């Protein structure tokens, strides 16, 4: 049940970083003093970008290990692959 959430975690985190970067570029075109609250939130995201990238990498590693576990179960005939 947690696997879909785990699969979507890196996608969401990369989208968050990309949205922060694009929003900052748009705010820069509007001027330096425009929407200071949005600039504050974006700066917090950029400040934590290293931790966000680490979390995305960890989620991808966990997804790969879960996928490997499924393949082991398939090889042992414990699980059955259902394909359309």
C-alpha positions as CSV (number, residue, x, y, z in Angstrom):
1,X,0.0,0.0,0.0
2,X,2.9,2.3,0.7
3,X,4.6,1.6,-2.6
4,X,2.5,4.0,-4.8
5,X,3.3,6.8,-2.3
6,X,7.0,5.8,-2.3
7,X,7.0,5.8,-6.1
8,X,5.4,9.3,-6.3
9,X,7.8,10.8,-3.7
10,X,10.7,11.5,-6.0
11,X,8.4,12.9,-8.7
12,X,6.8,15.3,-6.2
13,X,10.2,16.4,-4.8
14,X,11.7,17.1,-8.2
15,X,8.5,19.0,-9.2
16,X,8.8,21.0,-6.0
17,X,12.4,22.0,-6.8
18,X,11.5,22.8,-10.4
19,X,8.5,24.9,-9.4
20,X,10.6,26.9,-6.9
21,X,13.2,27.6,-9.6
22,X,10.6,28.6,-12.2
23,X,8.6,30.8,-9.7
24,X,11.8,32.6,-8.7
25,X,12.5,33.4,-12.3
26,X,9.0,34.8,-12.7
27,X,9.3,36.8,-9.6
28,X,12.6,38.3,-10.7
29,X,10.9,39.6,-13.8
30,X,8.3,41.3,-11.7
31,X,10.8,43.1,-9.5
32,X,12.8,42.7,-6.4
33,X,10.2,43.8,-3.9
34,X,7.2,41.9,-5.3
35,X,5.6,39.1,-3.3
36,X,8.1,38.8,-0.5
37,X,6.2,36.0,1.2
38,X,6.5,33.8,-1.9
39,X,10.2,34.7,-2.1
40,X,10.6,33.6,1.5
41,X,9.0,30.2,0.8
42,X,11.0,29.7,-2.3
43,X,14.3,30.6,-0.5
44,X,13.4,28.0,2.2
45,X,12.9,25.4,-0.5
46,X,16.2,26.3,-2.2
47,X,18.0,26.3,1.2
48,X,16.7,22.7,1.8
49,X,17.4,21.5,-1.8
50,X,20.2,19.3,-0.8
51,X,18.0,17.5,1.8
52,X,15.2,17.3,-0.8
53,X,17.5,15.7,-3.3
54,X,18.7,13.2,-0.7
55,X,15.2,12.3,0.2
56,X,14.4,11.7,-3.5
57,X,17.4,9.5,-3.9
58,X,16.6,7.5,-0.9
59,X,13.0,7.0,-2.1
60,X,14.3,5.8,-5.5
61,X,16.7,3.3,-3.8
62,X,13.8,2.0,-1.7
63,X,11.6,1.5,-4.8
64,X,14.4,-0.4,-6.5
65,X,14.9,-2.7,-3.5
66,X,11.1,-3.3,-3.3
67,X,11.2,-4.1,-7.1
68,X,14.1,-6.5,-6.5
69,X,12.2,-8.2,-3.7
70,X,9.2,-8.8,-6.0
71,X,11.5,-10.4,-8.6
72,X,12.9,-12.7,-6.0
73,X,9.4,-13.7,-5.0
74,X,8.5,-14.3,-8.6
75,X,11.6,-16.5,-9.1
76,X,10.7,-18.6,-6.1
77,X,7.1,-19.0,-7.3
78,X,5.8,-17.4,-4.2
79,X,4.1,-14.6,-6.1
80,X,2.4,-14.5,-9.5
81,X,2.8,-11.7,-12.0
82,X,-0.6,-10.6,-13.4
83,X,-0.3,-9.0,-16.8
84,X,-3.1,-7.7,-19.0
